[in-house]
Amino acid sequence: MTVEFTPRFERAYRKLTPEVQARFEEKMRLLIASNLRHPSLRIKKVKGSGNIWEGSIDMNYRFTFEPIEGGIRLRVIGPHKVVENP
């Protein structure tokens, strides 16, 4: 699975604490290994957004992504409200 990053995602990622970054990296390992099916990721489609999905880092932080050929494109990461504007 290939993983692409939007500039918006990269900027938001750099603003996260090292602890949240580490939790996200663990979730990415699960995402890649389990192909979106690991229960702790809590993957679901963002309502009204076409083909954009959200995943959970923890109860406070989320990330959004969209499927691309052969992988995913990470769009944004941050507090739970990040999915309101994916």
URSUL-V243492 format. One record per residue. RES is the residue in three letters. PHI is phi in whole degrees, -180 to 180 (* if undefined). PSI is psi as a letter, one per 40 degrees, with the letter a starting at -180 (none if undefined). Layout:
# URSUL-V243492
res=RES phi=PHI psi=PSI
res=RES phi=PHI psi=PSI
This chain:
# URSUL-V243492
res=MET phi=* psi=h
res=THR phi=-90 psi=i
res=VAL phi=-129 psi=h
res=GLU phi=-108 psi=i
res=PHE phi=-125 psi=h
res=THR phi=-78 psi=i
res=PRO phi=-58 psi=d
res=ARG phi=-62 psi=d
res=PHE phi=-63 psi=d
res=GLU phi=-60 psi=d
res=ARG phi=-64 psi=d
res=ALA phi=-66 psi=d
res=TYR phi=-61 psi=d
res=ARG phi=-63 psi=d
res=LYS phi=-83 psi=e
res=LEU phi=-74 psi=i
res=THR phi=-69 psi=i
res=PRO phi=-57 psi=d
res=GLU phi=-66 psi=d
res=VAL phi=-68 psi=d
res=GLN phi=-59 psi=d
res=ALA phi=-65 psi=d
res=ARG phi=-63 psi=d
res=PHE phi=-63 psi=d
res=GLU phi=-62 psi=d
res=GLU phi=-65 psi=d
res=LYS phi=-64 psi=d
res=MET phi=-65 psi=d
res=ARG phi=-62 psi=d
res=LEU phi=-65 psi=d
res=LEU phi=-59 psi=d
res=ILE phi=-69 psi=d
res=ALA phi=-73 psi=d
res=SER phi=-100 psi=e
res=ASN phi=54 psi=f
res=LEU phi=74 psi=e
res=ARG phi=-105 psi=e
res=HIS phi=-69 psi=h
res=PRO phi=-62 psi=d
res=SER phi=-71 psi=e
res=LEU phi=-75 psi=d
res=ARG phi=47 psi=f
res=ILE phi=-71 psi=h
res=LYS phi=-154 psi=i
res=LYS phi=-74 psi=h
res=VAL phi=-77 psi=h
res=LYS phi=-59 psi=h
res=GLY phi=69 psi=f
res=SER phi=-117 psi=e
res=GLY phi=80 psi=b
res=ASN phi=-117 psi=f
res=ILE phi=-106 psi=h
res=TRP phi=-121 psi=i
res=GLU phi=-124 psi=i
res=GLY phi=-133 psi=i
res=SER phi=-102 psi=h
res=ILE phi=-92 psi=d
res=ASP phi=-156 psi=a
res=MET phi=-70 psi=e
res=ASN phi=-110 psi=e
res=TYR phi=-124 psi=i
res=ARG phi=-133 psi=i
res=PHE phi=-138 psi=i
res=THR phi=-119 psi=i
res=PHE phi=-154 psi=i
res=GLU phi=-134 psi=i
res=PRO phi=-69 psi=i
res=ILE phi=-130 psi=i
res=GLU phi=-59 psi=h
res=GLY phi=82 psi=e
res=GLY phi=177 psi=a
res=ILE phi=-139 psi=i
res=ARG phi=-115 psi=h
res=LEU phi=-78 psi=h
res=ARG phi=-100 psi=d
res=VAL phi=-158 psi=i
res=ILE phi=-145 psi=i
res=GLY phi=161 psi=a
res=PRO phi=-57 psi=i
res=HIS phi=-48 psi=d
res=LYS phi=-66 psi=e
res=VAL phi=-59 psi=d
res=VAL phi=-75 psi=e
res=GLU phi=-70 psi=d
res=ASN phi=-139 psi=g
res=PRO phi=-68 psi=none
